[in-house]
Amino acid sequence: MQKGVIQLETLSCPSCMQKIENAVKGLNGVNQDSLKVLFNASKVKVDFDSETITINDIEKAIEDLGYPVVKSKVKSA
């Protein structure tokens, strides 16, 4: 399991958080219980199985919703 922290451009509304949360939770390989979308910090924290999904796949799911990713970090859990 790996931990990912994805920095987004500033989120403007709480419903954005919900959209991102739903999209990332729907991805195969994401630990749904670990997912946190931090509104004030505009960050997404998530644990994921690197054998099933990559941080790039998670970023793409967020960017496909129209939320640009600024940067991301991955560490082993």
Secondary structure, 3 states (H helix, E strand, C coil): CEEEEEEECCCCCHHHHHHHHHHHHCCCCEEEEEEEEECCCCEEEEEECCCCCCHHHHHHHHHHCCCCEEEEEEEEC
